[in-house]
Amino acid sequence: MADKKEAQQQIAAERANPSGVVGLRTLHDLGERVQYDDASIGSLKRDYQSLAKKPFTEAACSR
């Protein structure tokens, strides 16, 4: 989840580039990373619910 948040922050920073030049390759790579993270998170949440018999919440994460 932290990787997804980091990628989203990097996307926002790239889009807010004050020079007006946006790296499309960078945005594409970061977008793919977010999509991969979404798929992984979804799968892991289902696994957690199956094992723990309760829905996953971020509070369940150890810090």
N, C-alpha and C positions, 0 to 999 in steps of 0.2 A: 504494500500500500504506500509505503514511503517512496518507493521508486516511481510509482505513478504520479504522486504529488510533485516530486522533483521534476519529472518530465513536463508536467503541466505548467509548472513555474517557468521552466526554460522556454516553452512555447510562448507563454505570455511575454517573456522578456524579449524574445526574438521578434515578435509582432510589434512590440513597442519600441523597436530600434529607432532612435532619434534621427538617424541619417536617412530613413525611409527605405533603405535597402534591406530586404528580407531574404534570408537564405532559404530558398524553397527546399533544397535537399535536406537541410537541417530540420525544417518543419516536417518534412515527410518522414525522416528517420525517427524523430520524436513522436510523431503520430503513430507510427508502427509500434513503438515501444509502449505507448499508452494502450493500444489495442491488445497487445500481447499481455500486458499487466491485467487488463480487464478480464481477459479469458482465464488467466491463471487465478485471479482472485475469485471469480465465479466458481471455478472448479474446486478450489480449496474451501470456499464457504460451504459448498454442498457436502464435501467430505467431512468438514467439522460438524455440520448439523447431523449427519449420519452417525458419527461417532459419539458426539456429546448429547444428542437428542434435544438440542436447543439451538436456536439461530445464533450465528456468529455476530458479535459486536466488537468494535475496536477496543472496548474495555477488557476483552479477553486477551488482548496482546500484552505480552510482558515487555517492559520498557527497559 
